[in-house]
Amino acid sequence: MWLGEYKIDGFEETIRKINIYVTRYGIDKLNAPVNLKNKLQYNKFISYVHEGFGLAQEEIINTLLLIQQQKDECKAKLKNEKNKEILKTLKDKQESLANQEMITRKLADSIAWQLIGQFHYIARRMYTGQNQLSIKSSNLSSGQEFVTRYNKENTLRFALLTDITSFLQLGDVLVLDRSDSNPIIGVAELKEGKKNEETREFLDFLYKSKCPKSMYYFAQEKGEKQFEQLMRMVKQDYKTAANLSILEKGSGRDPISEINVRISEDIFILQHYEDVVRHLLEKCDEKGWAIEHFEGCLSIGAYKFPFPGNQAFKAWVSGNNFPASDLRSGFSIPLAMPIFLLNLGEENVMDLTMGRKNVLIHLNIDEWINLGLRNGLACEWLSSKATHKLLDKRNKQLRPYVFENRAIKFAQGDKEYYVGDGILVRILFEFVKPSSGLSFIKHSIEDE
């Protein structure tokens, strides 16, 4: 089930409206070609863009709260229900609501990706792999009050609540300030409630005084629960400070993997195959399906509801046991670029989002490796034994992609690169050409 019959009244209309706020509100409102060299016009355009983001943020919060309410009601009914048919109906409803939540959060992600300039290295720093929290668990009321006030004070600044996204996990608010010639991006922590305020004030004192013994007196005075909250804040502050330091300095020790990382100063331009997917989506309107084989290693199928797709696509790529990716599953991948920012055409995006169309993509990794070999890269599947040795050495955050107990190694000279989920996500969900992915790997090896 994708969305099924369990939709919030007007859900598609809400998603359409938010998508316009997020992707083209500023352009529509300016109603003129954007001259980025004209400071007055640029500032006016940015103000409109931020206005659209603000309207979107408000709609996203309201939609997530409504979804959460329905999820809570469904969960309560499941506790005591014995009837199998009703149980199945409730479980189907849960799945549908979960998909609606993912869609809504991806619209918030679409704002976030634009605020960070669509730079993946910033997105990776902002994501720490924590479990998604219910929106009710967040400091929503104080957060809304803060972002509304902040965004109204200066329209060249924008603040986004991190809890409504699926990948922003540093701080309570992501802030972008474009009022200067060099835009500044950062995160902010918000205080809510007397105990949190006390804890934050003590932490500020602790960081300034550098007196760890004061933590003992804090625990004695405030009790175990507030001390545990203090320690959670310390850990979160450490992650935030370490990741922001890496972004600022370009290198540092990753607080999750505990290894040294470096951000390359080079900008590598990736090539995409969005035009191929867009053409297939338009073509499938005629007979319900359209297929394309691309660069000798990528198979793409676009299908219109009702889908003959899965079985037909599997038959087409039979003999290649690598898993095919369902484009809609990208909604559940925090660091995948939101579909709303891909150049597929607004109606195609809505058809994909609402389940009226689907795209299946299959990367034949053997042929991809052969393409790498033809382009001067040493590429191979590691043995199961070598793969397990590699996994034993690596933190789970840095583990390579493994298929049938084997990892993929690229090499050039004495330098090695192990394929991770990141590059595969970009090929399968962001339409990076497989050949361009290989060029990126080669560039990454040379840049080490």
C-alpha positions in Angstrom: 0.0 0.0 0.0 1.2 3.5 -0.8 -1.4 6.0 0.3 -4.5 3.9 -0.1 -7.9 5.3 0.9 -6.6 6.7 4.2 -6.0 10.3 3.3 -6.4 13.4 5.2 -9.2 15.4 3.6 -7.6 17.5 0.9 -4.1 15.9 1.4 -3.2 16.2 -2.2 -4.3 19.8 -2.4 -2.3 20.6 0.7 0.8 18.9 -0.8 0.4 20.8 -4.1 0.1 24.1 -2.2 3.1 23.4 0.0 5.1 22.3 -3.1 4.3 25.7 -4.8 5.4 27.6 -1.7 8.6 25.6 -1.5 9.7 25.5 -5.2 8.3 28.5 -7.1 6.5 30.9 -4.9 9.3 33.5 -5.1 9.6 33.3 -8.9 5.8 33.5 -9.3 5.5 36.5 -7.0 8.4 38.4 -8.5 6.8 37.8 -11.9 10.0 39.0 -13.7 13.3 37.5 -14.8 15.6 37.4 -11.8 18.7 39.5 -12.2 21.1 38.3 -9.5 23.5 41.1 -10.1 20.9 43.7 -9.2 21.1 43.8 -5.4 17.6 45.3 -4.9 15.9 42.8 -7.1 17.9 40.0 -5.6 16.9 41.0 -2.1 13.3 41.3 -3.2 13.4 37.9 -4.8 15.0 36.3 -1.7 12.4 37.9 0.5 9.6 36.4 -1.6 11.4 33.0 -1.5 11.6 33.1 2.3 7.9 34.2 2.5 7.0 31.1 0.6 9.2 29.0 2.9 7.4 30.5 5.9 3.9 29.7 4.5 5.1 26.2 3.7 6.5 25.6 7.2 3.2 26.6 8.8 1.3 24.2 6.5 3.8 21.4 7.1 3.5 21.8 10.9 -0.3 21.7 10.7 -0.3 18.7 8.4 2.2 16.7 10.6 0.1 17.4 13.7 -3.0 16.2 12.0 -1.2 13.0 10.8 0.1 12.4 14.3 -3.4 12.8 15.8 -4.7 10.1 13.4 -1.7 7.9 14.1 -2.3 8.1 17.9 -6.0 7.3 17.4 -5.1 4.3 15.2 -2.6 3.0 17.7 -5.1 3.3 20.6 -7.7 1.3 18.6 -5.1 -1.4 17.8 -4.4 -2.1 21.5 -7.7 -3.9 22.2 -8.9 -4.9 18.7 -9.4 -8.6 18.1 -11.3 -8.7 14.8 -8.8 -9.7 12.1 -10.5 -7.7 9.3 -10.5 -4.5 11.5 -6.9 -5.2 12.5 -5.9 -5.4 8.9 -7.8 -2.2 8.1 -6.1 -0.4 11.0 -2.6 -1.6 10.0 -3.2 -0.5 6.4 -4.2 2.9 7.7 -1.0 3.1 9.8 1.1 2.3 6.7 -0.8 4.9 4.7 -0.4 7.6 7.4 3.4 6.8 7.7 3.7 7.4 4.0 1.9 10.7 4.3 4.2 11.7 7.1 7.3 10.9 5.0 5.9 12.9 2.0 5.2 15.9 4.3 8.7 15.8 5.9 10.3 15.6 2.5 8.7 18.9 1.7 10.3 20.3 4.8 13.6 18.7 3.6 13.1 20.6 0.3 13.3 23.8 2.2 16.4 22.6 4.1 18.2 21.5 1.0 17.7 24.9 -0.6 18.9 26.7 2.6 22.1 24.6 2.6 22.7 25.3 -1.2 22.0 21.6 -2.0 25.4 20.7 -0.7 25.5 17.0 0.3 28.6 17.5 2.5 26.5 19.9 4.7 23.5 17.5 4.7 25.8 14.7 5.9 27.1 16.9 8.8 23.5 17.7 9.8 22.4 14.1 10.0 23.5 12.0 13.0 21.4 8.8 12.4 19.0 9.3 15.3 15.5 7.7 15.2 12.8 10.0 14.0 10.9 11.6 16.9 7.2 12.3 16.9 6.4 15.9 16.3 4.6 16.0 19.6 7.8 15.3 21.4 9.4 18.5 20.1 9.3 22.0 21.6 6.8 22.9 18.9 5.0 25.9 20.4 8.1 27.8 21.4 9.8 26.8 18.2 7.0 28.1 16.1 7.0 31.4 18.0 10.7 31.8 17.6 10.8 31.1 13.8 7.8 33.3 13.1 9.4 36.2 15.0 12.9 35.6 13.6 11.6 35.4 10.0 9.5 38.6 10.3 12.4 40.6 11.8 14.5 40.4 8.6 13.1 38.9 5.4 16.7 38.1 4.2 17.0 35.6 7.1 15.1 32.3 7.4 14.7 29.9 10.3 13.5 26.3 9.9 12.4 23.9 12.7 14.6 20.9 12.4 12.0 18.5 14.0 9.7 18.8 11.0 12.4 17.5 8.6 13.7 13.9 8.2 17.5 14.7 8.2 18.2 17.9 10.2 19.4 16.5 13.6 21.6 19.3 14.9 20.0 21.9 17.1 16.3 22.9 17.2 16.4 25.4 14.3 18.4 25.7 11.1 19.1 29.4 10.4 20.3 31.0 7.1 21.2 34.7 7.1 21.5 36.3 3.6 21.6 39.9 4.8 25.4 40.0 4.3 27.2 39.5 1.0 28.4 36.1 2.4 25.4 34.1 3.6 25.8 32.5 7.1 24.3 29.2 8.0 24.0 27.9 11.5 21.9 26.1 14.1 20.2 27.4 17.2 19.1 25.7 20.4 15.8 26.8 22.0 15.0 26.8 25.7 11.6 25.6 26.9 10.4 25.0 30.4 12.0 26.0 33.7 14.1 22.9 34.1 15.5 23.0 30.5 16.3 26.7 31.0 18.1 25.9 34.3 20.0 23.1 32.7 21.0 25.2 29.7 22.1 28.1 32.0 24.2 25.7 34.0 25.8 24.3 30.8 26.7 27.8 29.7 28.4 28.3 33.1 30.1 25.0 32.8 31.6 25.7 29.4 32.8 29.1 30.5 34.2 28.1 33.9 35.6 24.7 32.8 34.8 23.4 36.3 33.7 19.7 35.9 33.3 19.4 39.7 30.3 21.7 39.5 28.4 18.8 37.7 28.5 16.9 41.0 26.8 19.7 42.8 24.3 20.1 40.0 23.3 16.4 40.3 23.0 16.7 44.1 20.8 19.7 43.9 18.6 18.9 40.8 18.3 15.1 41.0 19.0 12.2 38.7 16.4 13.0 36.0 17.7 16.5 35.4 21.3 15.3 35.5 20.4 12.8 32.8 18.9 15.6 30.8 22.2 17.6 31.4 24.2 14.7 30.0 22.0 14.4 26.9 22.5 18.1 26.3 26.2 17.7 26.7 26.3 14.9 24.1 24.1 16.9 21.7 26.2 20.0 22.1 29.4 18.0 21.4 27.9 16.6 18.2 26.7 20.0 17.1 30.0 21.8 17.9 32.1 19.1 16.2 30.0 19.0 13.0 29.9 22.8 12.8 33.6 23.0 13.3 34.2 20.6 10.5 32.0 22.7 8.2 33.8 25.9 9.2 37.4 24.5 9.1 37.0 21.9 6.4 38.3 19.1 8.6 38.0 17.5 12.0 37.1 14.5 13.9 33.6 13.1 13.2 31.7 12.8 16.5 29.7 9.7 15.2 32.4 7.6 13.4 35.2 9.0 15.5 37.5 9.3 12.5 39.2 12.3 10.9 37.4 13.7 8.0 38.2 16.4 5.4 35.9 18.4 3.1 37.4 18.9 -0.3 37.6 22.5 -1.5 37.0 21.3 -5.1 33.5 21.5 -6.6 32.8 18.5 -8.7 29.9 18.9 -11.1 27.9 15.7 -11.5 25.9 14.9 -14.7 22.3 13.7 -14.4 19.8 11.7 -16.4 16.6 13.5 -15.2 15.7 14.3 -18.8 15.6 10.5 -19.6 13.2 9.8 -16.6 11.0 12.8 -17.5 10.7 11.6 -21.0 9.7 8.1 -19.8 7.1 9.5 -17.4 5.5 11.5 -20.3 5.8 8.5 -22.6 4.1 6.1 -20.2 0.9 8.2 -20.4 0.4 6.7 -23.9 0.4 3.0 -23.1 0.9 2.8 -19.3 4.6 2.0 -19.4 7.9 3.0 -20.9 11.4 1.6 -20.6 15.0 2.6 -21.3 18.4 1.0 -21.0 21.0 3.7 -20.2 24.9 3.7 -20.4 25.0 -0.1 -20.6 24.3 -0.7 -16.9 21.1 1.2 -15.9 17.6 0.0 -16.6 14.7 2.5 -16.1 11.0 1.7 -16.2 8.2 4.2 -15.8 4.7 2.9 -15.1 1.2 4.3 -14.7 -1.4 3.0 -12.2 -2.6 0.3 -12.2 1.0 -1.0 -12.3 2.1 -4.0 -14.3 5.5 -2.6 -13.4 7.1 -4.8 -10.7 6.7 -8.1 -12.5 7.2 -6.7 -16.0 10.4 -4.8 -14.9 11.8 -7.9 -13.1 11.3 -10.0 -16.2 13.0 -7.3 -18.3 16.1 -7.2 -16.1 16.0 -11.0 -15.4 19.4 -12.6 -14.9 20.7 -9.6 -13.0 20.0 -10.3 -9.3 20.9 -6.8 -8.0 17.8 -5.2 -6.4 15.7 -2.7 -8.3 14.9 0.5 -6.6 11.4 2.0 -6.4 11.7 5.8 -6.8 9.0 6.4 -4.2 11.1 4.6 -1.5 13.4 7.6 -1.6 10.8 9.3 0.6 12.1 7.1 3.5 15.8 7.8 2.9 16.8 10.9 5.0 19.7 11.9 2.9 18.1 11.4 -0.5 17.4 14.6 -2.4 13.6 15.3 -2.2 11.7 14.4 -5.3 10.2 17.9 -5.2 13.6 19.4 -6.2 14.2 17.0 -9.1 13.5 18.4 -12.6 10.7 16.1 -13.6 7.8 18.5 -14.1 5.3 19.4 -11.5 2.5 17.0 -12.6 4.9 14.1 -12.8 6.2 14.8 -9.3 2.6 14.9 -8.0 1.7 11.7 -9.8 4.7 10.0 -8.3 4.0 11.4 -4.9 0.4 10.3 -4.8 1.1 6.9 -6.3 -0.5 7.4 -9.8 2.9 6.7 -11.4 6.1 4.9 -10.4 9.6 4.6 -11.6 11.8 1.5 -11.1 15.5 1.8 -11.6 18.0 -1.1 -11.7 21.8 -0.7 -11.6 23.6 -3.7 -12.9 26.7 -3.4 -10.7 28.8 -5.9 -12.7 28.3 -3.8 -15.8 28.9 -0.6 -13.8 32.3 -2.1 -12.7 33.1 -2.9 -16.3 32.3 0.7 -17.3 34.7 1.8 -14.6 37.4 -0.6 -15.9 37.0 0.9 -19.4 37.5 4.3 -17.9 40.8 3.5 -16.3 39.6 2.6 -12.7 40.7 -0.6 -11.1 37.4 -2.1 -9.9 36.5 -5.4 -8.3 34.2 -7.3 -6.0 36.0 -8.2 -2.7 35.8 -11.8 -1.5 33.5 -12.5 1.4 36.5 -13.0 3.6 38.0 -9.6 2.7 34.6 -7.9 3.0 34.2 -9.2 6.6 37.7 -8.1 7.5 36.8 -4.6 6.2 33.5 -4.5 8.1 35.3 -5.5 11.3 37.6 -2.5 11.0 34.9 0.1 10.1 32.5 2.0 12.3 28.9 1.2 11.2 28.5 4.8 10.0 31.3 4.2 7.4 30.4 0.6 6.3 30.5 0.0 2.6 27.6 -1.2 0.5 27.5 -5.0 0.7 25.7 -7.3 -1.7 25.7 -11.1 -1.1 28.5 -10.7 1.5 30.8 -8.8 -0.9 31.8 -5.1 -1.0 33.1 -3.2 -4.1 36.6 -1.7 -4.2 37.8 0.9 -6.6 41.5 1.7 -6.7 44.0 4.0 -8.4 47.7 3.5 -7.6 47.9 2.8 -3.8 44.7 4.6 -3.1 41.4 2.8 -2.5 37.7 3.7 -2.4 35.0 1.4 -1.1 31.5 2.0 -2.6 29.1 3.2 0.1 25.3 3.7 0.0 25.8 7.5 -0.7 26.9 7.2 -4.3 24.3 4.5 -5.0 21.6 6.7 -3.5 22.6 9.5 -5.8 22.6 7.3 -8.9 19.2 5.6 -8.1 17.3 8.5 -6.4 18.9 11.7 -7.7 19.5 10.5 -11.3 23.3 10.9 -11.3 24.6 9.2 -14.4 26.5 6.0 -13.6 29.5 7.3 -15.7 29.4 10.6 -13.7 29.3 8.6 -10.5 32.5 6.8 -11.6 34.1 10.1 -12.5 33.2 11.3 -9.0 34.8 8.2 -7.4 38.0 8.7 -9.5 38.1 12.4 -8.5 37.6 11.4 -4.8 40.5 8.9 -4.9 42.8 11.5 -6.6 41.8 14.1 -4.0 42.7 12.0 -0.9 
